[in-house]
Amino acid sequence: MNIQARKLILIEEFLRISDESLITKLESFIKQEKKVSHERSLKPMSLNKFHEMIDRAKHDSDAGRVISHHDLMKKVKTWK
């Protein structure tokens, strides 16, 4: 049985669930598994790369390529 067929069977089973606590548990399980999967895909940053990013940030700050927290928050509100 391929993955698509298995997904359809799972969806059909899910749609038959009437116990809200079971749905909550399934939601929590899926969220946790997605988090774990994402964390497994993360790669540690090298110390050199970290220092490069700090140097670039300092250079940007010295060059005036910054935005204040207040202005950034105003800008973020327009994204919604």
Secondary structure, DSSP 8 states (H G I E B T S, - for coil): --HHHHHHHHHHHHHT---HHHHHHHHHHHHHHHHHHHHHH-----HHHHHHHHHHHHHHHHTT----HHHHHHHHHTT-
